[in-house]
Amino acid sequence: MTGAADALLGIGRFRRRFRLRLGIESRYVFRLYLQRTFLFTLVMLLAILALEAASNLGAVYSDRAAASGVDGSLRLVYFVLLRGGYDLPLVLPVGALMGVVWAEHGLASSRQRIMMLNAGRSPFRSLAAAALVALVLGPVQFAALAYLRPAAVAALGTAKLRGYGPQFDAPRISGPQWAATNGALVRFRVDFTHPVTLHDLLVFAVDENGAPRALLTAQSAQPTGTPGEWMLRKASRWTLPRAAGASRQPMDTEIFESLGLPLSLDPLWVANVGTPPGLIGQASLVRLAEAGQGVPMASAYQSVAHERIAAPFFVLGLTLLAAVLSMRWFRPGMHPLVFLRIGAVGIGIYFASATLSSIGSYGLLPAVLSAWPFPVALIAIALLLARSGGPSRFRPGQEQVPWRSGAGRRQ
């Protein structure tokens, strides 16, 4: 009992210190931000889910989906819930942005923000509520990208409600796949049962100059457990003669019942072939990003891994920028287009960041350049704007236009 009482007293002391350090105004604005963010995100998510449900009714009630054994109406509910998990990381940053702008619009229209600024509150203290919102929503965004969305994709594919790759189809065998490895071009089909198996394997081996050196076929191949090695079954190998002027000589032919072959294909990559990196679970994605050899287009997995880590900082940058611009531009009796202007700026930044991330997910940009420019730039710009102007320009008792040059005029 004593330990429990001490723990409760410790929590109570922490809460009292937190409340004193944060202040009444910041706690009030923080709650307002969260409420507006939750409402805007919920409305936007429900609208998207309604459109998706209406456009996918045929797939939900199809014979293919009925094979999952779930009743039709329950399948629709199941589909909506899973698509909600998929869409949440798409709408949450926009919801945080518009929730902050919506809350600041109300504070400015009711003159509450002017009273806070005229009370001598520093710009950085005014951003504490936005930072706390990002502290709450950032981990949610990371969890949605790293765990919730991949789980939703796997469940949707298994239930035959959406097609996300051959590993969810029955029979679970892919079509022909191609991969370039060290010194070879490989074609294969993947059987996604455990252990992962390659079928109809065809390996074109080339020398250091790119000239063809050998051709190898196999009925199937499985990883041996040794990194970079596969065990081939019913294999044949044709080797070109290396001697000068021997192009007309017949190729050396060898037939094997089984053959261990050093093949630079990571079994984990093979098990996820055909799946976009953004839909792979966090543990597998980290392993693929750090694998180095055996993973074609490894930079794509590295970019997505960086994007997930940068996602909470992107939410932080959006909320800080929305708060700063709102406090600089909003005032009582303002034109409604000011509200839309900040929203348009934020949504434009969101889509520009998504475009850069998409380019990185195809391996066309280094991971750092595809994931981190927007989060870093947004946070830096917001802090610079907060430092460039604020309540220090105001005199108490005056209704000033928050954080704008020429704020010495009365409203």
C-alpha positions as CSV (number, residue, x, y, z in Angstrom):
1,M,0.0,0.0,0.0
2,T,2.8,2.4,0.8
3,G,4.4,1.8,-2.5
4,A,1.2,2.4,-4.3
5,A,0.5,5.5,-2.3
6,D,4.0,6.9,-3.0
7,A,3.5,6.2,-6.7
8,L,0.1,8.0,-6.7
9,L,1.7,10.9,-4.8
10,G,4.5,11.0,-7.3
11,I,2.1,11.1,-10.2
12,G,0.1,13.8,-8.5
13,R,3.3,15.9,-7.9
14,F,4.3,15.4,-11.6
15,R,0.8,16.5,-12.8
16,R,0.9,19.6,-10.5
17,R,4.4,20.6,-11.8
18,F,3.3,20.0,-15.4
19,R,0.2,22.1,-15.0
20,L,2.2,24.9,-13.3
21,R,4.9,24.9,-16.0
22,L,2.4,24.7,-18.9
23,G,0.1,27.4,-17.7
24,I,-3.7,27.7,-17.9
25,E,-3.7,29.3,-21.3
26,S,-1.5,26.6,-22.9
27,R,-3.6,23.8,-21.4
28,Y,-6.8,25.5,-22.6
29,V,-5.4,25.9,-26.2
30,F,-4.0,22.4,-26.2
31,R,-7.4,20.9,-25.4
32,L,-9.0,23.1,-28.1
33,Y,-6.4,22.0,-30.6
34,L,-7.0,18.3,-29.8
35,Q,-10.8,18.7,-30.0
36,R,-10.7,20.4,-33.4
37,T,-8.1,18.0,-34.8
38,F,-10.2,15.0,-33.7
39,L,-13.4,16.4,-35.2
40,F,-11.7,17.4,-38.5
41,T,-9.9,14.1,-38.9
42,L,-13.0,12.1,-38.1
43,V,-15.2,14.0,-40.6
44,M,-12.6,13.7,-43.3
45,L,-12.0,10.0,-42.6
46,L,-15.7,9.3,-42.6
47,A,-16.1,11.1,-45.9
48,I,-13.3,9.2,-47.5
49,L,-14.6,5.8,-46.2
50,A,-18.1,6.6,-47.5
51,L,-16.7,7.1,-51.0
52,E,-14.5,4.0,-50.8
53,A,-17.4,1.9,-49.5
54,A,-19.6,3.1,-52.3
55,S,-17.0,2.5,-55.0
56,N,-16.1,-1.0,-53.7
57,L,-19.5,-2.5,-53.1
58,G,-19.1,-4.8,-56.1
59,A,-15.8,-6.2,-54.7
60,V,-17.1,-6.5,-51.2
61,Y,-20.2,-8.5,-52.3
62,S,-18.4,-10.5,-55.0
63,D,-18.1,-14.3,-55.0
64,R,-14.4,-13.9,-54.6
65,A,-14.9,-12.0,-51.3
66,A,-17.6,-14.4,-50.3
67,A,-15.1,-17.2,-50.3
68,S,-13.7,-15.7,-47.1
69,G,-16.7,-17.1,-45.3
70,V,-17.8,-13.7,-43.8
71,D,-21.4,-12.6,-44.2
72,G,-22.0,-9.8,-46.7
73,S,-23.0,-7.0,-44.3
74,L,-20.2,-7.9,-41.9
75,R,-17.8,-7.9,-44.9
76,L,-18.8,-4.3,-45.6
77,V,-18.2,-3.3,-41.9
78,Y,-15.0,-5.2,-41.9
79,F,-13.9,-3.5,-45.1
80,V,-14.7,0.0,-43.8
81,L,-12.8,-0.6,-40.5
82,L,-9.7,-1.9,-42.3
83,R,-9.7,0.9,-44.9
84,G,-10.0,3.3,-41.9
85,G,-6.7,1.9,-40.6
86,Y,-5.2,2.3,-44.1
87,D,-6.4,5.9,-44.6
88,L,-5.6,7.2,-41.1
89,P,-2.0,8.1,-41.8
90,L,-3.1,9.9,-44.9
91,V,-5.6,12.2,-43.1
92,L,-4.0,12.7,-39.7
93,P,-1.4,15.3,-40.8
94,V,-4.1,17.3,-42.6
95,G,-6.4,16.9,-39.6
96,A,-3.7,18.3,-37.3
97,L,-3.1,21.2,-39.6
98,M,-6.7,22.2,-40.1
99,G,-7.6,21.5,-36.5
100,V,-5.0,24.0,-35.3
101,V,-6.1,26.6,-37.9
102,W,-9.7,26.1,-37.0
103,A,-9.0,26.5,-33.3
104,E,-6.9,29.7,-33.9
105,H,-9.7,31.1,-36.1
106,G,-12.0,30.8,-33.1
107,L,-9.5,32.3,-30.7
108,A,-8.9,35.2,-33.0
109,S,-12.6,35.8,-33.8
110,S,-13.5,35.8,-30.1
111,R,-10.5,38.1,-29.3
112,Q,-9.1,35.5,-26.9
113,R,-5.8,35.3,-28.8
114,I,-5.3,39.1,-28.6
115,M,-5.8,39.0,-24.9
116,M,-3.2,36.3,-24.5
117,L,-0.7,38.1,-26.7
118,N,-1.3,41.5,-25.0
119,A,-0.7,39.8,-21.6
120,G,3.0,39.6,-22.6
121,R,3.1,35.9,-23.5
122,S,6.2,35.1,-25.5
123,P,5.8,33.6,-29.0
124,F,7.6,30.4,-28.1
125,R,5.3,29.9,-25.1
126,S,2.4,30.4,-27.4
127,L,3.7,27.5,-29.5
128,A,3.8,25.1,-26.6
129,A,0.2,23.9,-27.2
130,A,1.0,23.1,-30.9
131,A,4.1,21.2,-29.8
132,L,2.1,19.2,-27.3
133,V,-0.4,18.3,-30.0
134,A,2.4,17.0,-32.2
135,L,3.8,15.1,-29.2
136,V,0.5,13.3,-29.0
137,L,-0.2,12.8,-32.7
138,G,3.4,12.1,-33.8
139,P,3.6,8.6,-32.2
140,V,0.1,7.9,-33.5
141,Q,1.2,8.7,-37.1
142,F,4.3,6.5,-36.8
143,A,2.3,3.6,-35.4
144,A,-0.3,4.0,-38.2
145,L,2.4,3.9,-40.9
146,A,4.6,1.2,-39.4
147,Y,2.0,-1.2,-37.9
148,L,-1.7,-0.3,-38.5
149,R,-1.5,0.2,-42.3
150,P,0.5,-3.0,-43.0
151,A,-1.8,-5.0,-40.8
152,A,-4.9,-3.6,-42.6
153,V,-3.4,-4.4,-46.0
154,A,-2.7,-8.0,-44.9
155,A,-6.2,-8.4,-43.6
156,L,-7.8,-6.9,-46.7
157,G,-5.7,-9.1,-49.0
158,T,-6.4,-12.2,-47.0
159,A,-10.2,-11.5,-47.0
160,K,-10.1,-11.0,-50.8
161,L,-11.5,-7.5,-50.4
162,R,-8.6,-5.7,-52.2
163,G,-5.6,-6.9,-54.2
164,Y,-2.3,-6.0,-52.6
165,G,0.0,-8.6,-54.1
166,P,0.4,-12.2,-55.1
167,Q,1.2,-13.3,-51.5
168,F,-2.5,-12.8,-50.7
169,D,-3.9,-14.7,-53.7
170,A,-4.7,-18.4,-53.9
171,P,-2.8,-20.2,-55.1
172,R,-0.1,-18.1,-53.5
173,I,2.3,-18.2,-56.5
174,S,3.3,-15.1,-58.2
175,G,3.7,-14.4,-61.9
176,P,7.2,-14.1,-63.5
177,Q,9.5,-11.8,-61.5
178,W,12.9,-10.3,-62.5
179,A,15.8,-9.3,-60.3
180,A,19.3,-8.1,-61.0
181,T,21.9,-9.5,-58.6
182,N,25.7,-9.4,-58.6
183,G,26.8,-10.8,-61.9
184,A,23.4,-12.3,-62.9
185,L,19.9,-11.6,-64.1
186,V,17.3,-13.8,-62.5
187,R,13.8,-14.7,-63.5
188,F,11.5,-16.7,-61.2
189,R,8.1,-17.3,-59.8
190,V,7.5,-17.2,-56.0
191,D,5.6,-19.7,-53.9
192,F,4.8,-17.7,-50.7
193,T,4.2,-20.7,-48.5
194,H,6.8,-21.3,-45.8
195,P,9.6,-21.6,-46.5
196,V,9.5,-19.3,-49.5
197,T,10.3,-21.2,-52.7
198,L,11.4,-20.1,-56.2
199,H,9.8,-21.9,-59.1
200,D,10.9,-22.0,-62.8
201,L,14.2,-20.4,-61.9
202,L,16.2,-19.0,-64.8
203,V,19.7,-17.4,-64.1
204,F,21.6,-15.5,-66.8
205,A,25.2,-15.3,-65.5
206,V,27.5,-12.6,-67.0
207,D,31.2,-11.8,-66.5
208,E,32.7,-8.5,-65.4
209,N,32.4,-7.1,-68.9
210,G,28.7,-7.9,-69.1
211,A,29.2,-10.7,-71.6
212,P,27.1,-13.9,-71.1
213,R,28.9,-16.6,-69.3
214,A,26.4,-19.3,-68.3
215,L,22.7,-20.1,-68.3
216,L,21.2,-22.1,-65.4
217,T,17.7,-23.4,-64.9
218,A,16.0,-25.1,-62.0
219,Q,12.6,-26.5,-61.2
220,S,12.6,-25.0,-57.7
221,A,15.0,-23.4,-55.2
222,Q,14.8,-22.8,-51.4
223,P,17.1,-20.9,-49.1
224,T,19.6,-23.1,-47.2
225,G,19.9,-20.9,-44.1
226,T,23.3,-19.7,-45.1
227,P,23.1,-16.0,-46.2
228,G,23.3,-15.8,-50.0
229,E,22.9,-19.5,-50.8
230,W,20.0,-21.3,-52.3
231,M,19.5,-25.1,-52.9
232,L,18.3,-25.8,-56.4
233,R,16.3,-28.9,-57.4
234,K,16.4,-30.5,-60.8
235,A,18.9,-28.0,-62.1
236,S,20.7,-27.7,-65.5
237,R,23.7,-25.5,-66.3
238,W,25.0,-24.5,-69.7
239,T,28.4,-22.9,-69.7
240,L,29.8,-20.9,-72.7
241,P,33.4,-21.8,-73.7
242,R,35.9,-19.1,-72.6
243,A,38.6,-19.9,-75.2
244,A,39.2,-17.3,-78.0
245,G,37.5,-18.2,-81.2
246,A,35.4,-20.9,-79.5
247,S,32.0,-19.3,-80.1
248,R,31.1,-22.1,-82.5
249,Q,31.9,-24.8,-80.0
250,P,29.0,-26.5,-78.1
251,M,28.3,-25.3,-74.6
252,D,29.2,-27.5,-71.6
253,T,26.0,-29.0,-70.2
254,E,25.6,-30.3,-66.6
255,I,22.5,-31.7,-65.0
256,F,22.0,-31.8,-61.2
257,E,19.4,-33.4,-59.0
258,S,20.3,-30.7,-56.4
259,L,22.8,-27.9,-56.4
260,G,23.9,-25.3,-53.9
261,L,24.1,-21.9,-55.7
262,P,25.4,-18.6,-54.3
263,L,22.5,-16.4,-55.3
264,S,22.3,-12.8,-53.9
265,L,18.6,-12.8,-53.2
266,D,17.5,-12.2,-49.6
267,P,14.6,-14.6,-48.7
268,L,12.8,-11.9,-46.9
269,W,12.9,-9.7,-50.0
270,V,11.6,-12.7,-52.0
271,A,8.8,-13.2,-49.5
272,N,7.7,-9.5,-50.0
273,V,8.2,-9.3,-53.8
274,G,5.5,-7.3,-55.5
275,T,4.5,-5.5,-52.3
276,P,5.3,-1.7,-52.2
277,P,7.8,-0.9,-49.4
278,G,5.2,1.4,-47.7
279,L,2.9,-1.6,-47.1
280,I,5.5,-3.8,-45.4
281,G,5.6,-4.3,-41.6
282,Q,8.1,-2.3,-39.6
283,A,10.3,-5.3,-38.6
284,S,10.6,-6.6,-42.1
285,L,11.2,-3.1,-43.5
286,V,14.0,-2.4,-41.1
287,R,15.7,-5.7,-42.0
288,L,15.4,-5.0,-45.7
289,A,16.7,-1.5,-45.3
290,E,19.7,-2.7,-43.4
291,A,20.3,-5.8,-45.5
292,G,22.7,-4.3,-48.0
293,Q,23.3,-7.2,-50.4
294,G,20.5,-9.4,-51.7
295,V,17.9,-6.7,-51.8
296,P,17.3,-5.1,-55.2
297,M,16.3,-1.5,-55.0
298,A,17.4,-1.3,-51.3
299,S,17.3,2.5,-51.4
300,A,13.5,2.3,-51.8
301,Y,13.2,0.4,-48.5
302,Q,15.6,2.8,-46.8
303,S,13.6,5.8,-48.0
304,V,10.4,4.4,-46.6
305,A,12.1,3.6,-43.3
306,H,13.3,7.2,-43.0
307,E,9.9,8.5,-44.0
308,R,8.3,6.6,-41.0
309,I,10.9,8.0,-38.6
310,A,10.4,11.5,-40.0
311,A,6.6,11.3,-39.9
312,P,6.2,12.6,-36.3
313,F,8.6,15.5,-37.0
314,F,6.5,16.3,-40.1
315,V,3.4,16.5,-38.0
316,L,5.3,18.8,-35.6
317,G,6.4,21.1,-38.4
318,L,2.8,21.3,-39.8
319,T,1.2,22.1,-36.4
320,L,3.9,24.7,-35.5
321,L,3.6,26.4,-38.9
322,A,-0.2,26.4,-38.7
323,A,-0.1,28.0,-35.3
324,V,2.5,30.6,-36.2
325,L,0.7,31.7,-39.5
326,S,-2.6,31.7,-37.7
327,M,-1.3,34.0,-35.0
328,R,0.3,36.3,-37.5
329,W,-2.6,36.5,-39.9
330,F,-5.8,36.0,-38.0
331,R,-7.7,38.9,-36.4
332,P,-11.2,39.8,-35.4
333,G,-13.5,40.5,-38.3
334,M,-11.0,39.0,-40.8
335,H,-12.0,37.8,-44.3
336,P,-12.8,34.1,-44.5
337,L,-10.3,33.7,-47.3
338,V,-7.5,34.1,-44.7
339,F,-8.6,30.9,-43.2
340,L,-8.5,29.2,-46.6
341,R,-5.2,30.7,-47.4
342,I,-3.4,29.0,-44.5
343,G,-5.2,25.8,-45.2
344,A,-4.1,25.9,-48.8
345,V,-0.5,26.5,-47.9
346,G,-0.5,23.6,-45.5
347,I,-2.2,21.2,-47.8
348,G,0.2,22.2,-50.6
349,I,3.1,21.4,-48.4
350,Y,1.5,18.1,-47.5
351,F,1.1,17.0,-51.1
352,A,4.6,18.3,-52.0
353,S,6.1,16.2,-49.2
354,A,4.0,13.2,-50.3
355,T,5.3,13.6,-53.9
356,L,8.9,13.7,-52.7
357,S,8.3,10.6,-50.5
358,S,6.8,8.8,-53.5
359,I,9.9,9.5,-55.6
360,G,12.1,8.2,-52.8
361,S,9.9,5.0,-52.5
362,Y,11.0,4.1,-56.0
363,G,14.6,4.5,-55.2
364,L,15.1,7.6,-57.3
365,L,16.3,9.8,-54.4
366,P,18.6,9.2,-51.4
367,A,16.6,8.3,-48.3
368,V,17.7,11.4,-46.4
369,L,16.6,13.7,-49.3
370,S,13.2,12.1,-49.7
371,A,12.2,12.0,-46.1
372,W,13.8,14.8,-44.1
373,P,13.8,18.1,-46.1
374,F,10.1,19.1,-45.3
375,P,10.1,18.2,-41.6
376,V,13.3,20.1,-40.9
377,A,12.3,23.0,-43.1
378,L,8.9,23.4,-41.6
379,I,10.2,23.3,-38.0
380,A,12.9,25.8,-38.8
381,I,10.6,28.2,-40.6
382,A,8.0,28.1,-37.8
383,L,10.6,28.9,-35.2
384,L,12.1,31.7,-37.3
385,L,8.7,33.2,-37.8
386,A,7.9,33.0,-34.1
387,R,11.2,34.7,-33.4
388,S,10.7,37.4,-36.0
389,G,7.7,39.0,-34.4
390,G,5.4,38.6,-31.4
391,P,3.9,40.1,-28.3
392,S,7.1,42.1,-27.6
393,R,5.8,44.5,-30.3
394,F,2.6,45.1,-28.5
395,R,1.7,47.4,-25.6
396,P,-0.8,46.0,-23.1
397,G,-4.3,47.2,-23.4
398,Q,-4.2,47.6,-27.2
399,E,-6.0,45.3,-29.6
400,Q,-3.3,44.5,-32.0
401,V,-3.2,42.4,-35.1
402,P,-1.1,39.5,-33.8
403,W,2.4,39.1,-35.0
404,R,2.4,41.5,-38.0
405,S,4.5,44.5,-38.9
406,G,2.6,47.7,-38.4
407,A,0.8,46.2,-35.4
408,G,0.9,49.6,-33.5
409,R,-2.5,50.6,-35.1
410,R,-5.6,50.1,-33.1
411,Q,-8.3,47.8,-34.5
